[in-house]
């Protein structure tokens, strides 16, 4: 922990926050993985399971940042991380594409 103590306080707080949301994101990604297993699209112990770990890290950081931006309490923050974890990177991409399609004027899209 000596190296961790030498980091700036802002980085320490962000790392602790992401670590706190990581179990929620992992649970959401495992539930998503299990859904695909039940649909016959994956094997439970297949190599795809390993890709859920970086996806969970991404979802924990993204969901935690979004919850922080919205000023939510801890329980609501975990709910946001769970939703982001369930959507995953591809779901977030599709959601952002739909938001951009709806709210960004045509003149701004190509730039």
C-alpha positions in Angstrom: 0.0 0.0 0.0 3.0 2.3 0.2 2.7 3.0 -3.6 -1.0 3.7 -3.2 -0.3 6.2 -0.4 2.0 8.2 -2.7 -0.7 8.8 -5.3 -2.6 12.1 -5.2 -5.7 12.1 -3.0 -8.0 12.5 -6.1 -6.6 9.4 -7.7 -6.8 7.5 -4.4 -10.5 8.5 -4.0 -11.3 7.5 -7.6 -9.5 4.1 -7.2 -11.4 3.4 -4.0 -14.7 4.4 -5.6 -14.1 2.2 -8.6 -13.1 -0.7 -6.3 -16.3 -0.3 -4.4 -18.4 -0.5 -7.5 -16.5 -3.4 -9.0 -18.5 -6.2 -7.3 -21.8 -4.6 -8.6 -20.4 -4.4 -12.1 -19.1 -8.0 -11.9 -22.5 -9.3 -10.8 -24.2 -7.5 -13.6 -21.7 -8.8 -16.2 -22.1 -12.4 -14.8 -25.8 -12.1 -15.0 -25.5 -11.0 -18.7 -23.1 -13.8 -19.4 -25.4 -16.3 -17.8 -28.3 -15.0 -20.0 -26.2 -15.7 -23.1 -25.3 -19.2 -21.7 -29.0 -20.0 -21.3 -29.7 -18.8 -24.8 -27.1 -21.2 -26.1 -24.8 -18.4 -27.4 -21.9 -19.1 -25.0 -20.4 -21.9 -22.8 -20.3 -20.8 -19.2 -16.6 -21.6 -18.7 -15.7 -20.4 -22.2 -13.0 -17.8 -23.1 -15.7 -15.2 -23.4 -16.0 -15.2 -19.6 -12.5 -13.7 -19.3 -13.6 -10.7 -21.5 -16.2 -9.8 -18.8 -13.5 -8.8 -16.4 -12.3 -5.7 -18.3 -15.9 -5.0 -19.3 -16.8 -5.0 -15.6 -13.9 -2.6 -14.8 -15.1 -0.3 -17.6 -18.7 -0.4 -16.4 -17.7 0.2 -12.7 -15.7 3.3 -13.7 -18.3 4.6 -16.2 -21.3 3.9 -13.9 -19.5 5.4 -10.9 -18.6 8.5 -12.9 -22.1 8.9 -14.1 -23.6 8.5 -10.6 -21.1 11.0 -9.3 -22.0 13.5 -12.0 -25.7 13.1 -11.1 -24.9 13.5 -7.4 -26.6 10.2 -6.3 -26.5 8.6 -2.9 -24.5 5.3 -2.6 -27.5 3.0 -3.1 -28.6 4.8 -6.2 -25.0 4.8 -7.4 -24.9 1.0 -7.2 -28.1 0.9 -9.2 -26.6 3.0 -11.9 -23.5 0.8 -12.0 -25.7 -2.3 -12.2 -27.6 -0.9 -15.2 -24.4 0.2 -16.9 -22.9 -3.3 -16.1 -25.9 -5.0 -17.6 -25.8 -2.9 -20.7 -22.0 -3.4 -21.1 -19.8 -1.6 -23.6 -21.9 -2.5 -26.6 -25.2 -1.5 -24.9 -23.7 1.9 -23.9 -22.5 2.4 -27.5 -26.0 1.7 -28.9 -27.7 3.9 -26.3 -25.3 6.8 -27.0 -25.8 6.5 -30.7 -29.6 6.7 -30.2 -29.2 9.8 -28.0 -26.9 11.5 -30.5 -29.3 10.6 -33.4 -32.2 12.2 -31.6 -30.6 15.3 -30.0 -27.7 16.3 -32.1 -28.5 18.5 -35.1 -27.6 17.1 -38.6 -25.2 20.0 -39.1 -23.1 18.9 -36.1 -23.1 15.1 -36.7 -20.4 14.8 -39.4 -17.8 17.0 -37.6 
